Amino acid sequence: MRSSTPQNTSPHPLTFLAAFATGGLLALMVQFNGALAHYGNPLFSSWMAHATGTLAALLFLLVLRRRRPAPTEPLPPAPPLWAYLGGLSGAATVILSSMAVNSAAGLPGTLALGLAGQLLFGLVADGRGLFGLPKRRITGRDFSALALVLAGSLLILLAGNVAP
């Protein structure tokens, strides 16, 4: 179990770049899955996304084969059972975002509201120490950031559909 006090280590700059790139990839994923859902349905989109992801993961496993631990090395601990629920939340994310991106919200609205939902859940998870996260005191700055993201989401949704 992790310590309940946050560590004051500053992240490597590449960590920020990786997080930023992940946001771009997420936008691409939502758009591609939305296009699949437009020509099929959200469930088909989810199946295809997860099937191609599985194939890509298998290819990576073949290419990057991890070395097996020597008989004298201890085996890594087994992950907690809740860690396997990522596939369920991933499938629900693809289905729901595929529906939302094909609505009046469009890609920007879907991403903005998705970010607000991620931020809100992140605050709850940090504040309660869910899923092995270190417990963190939620401050007024956190709620201010959430309010700004929600306000920006509303601007995108309400003003984003106005033609120039």
Disulfide bonds with the S-S distance in Angstrom:
none
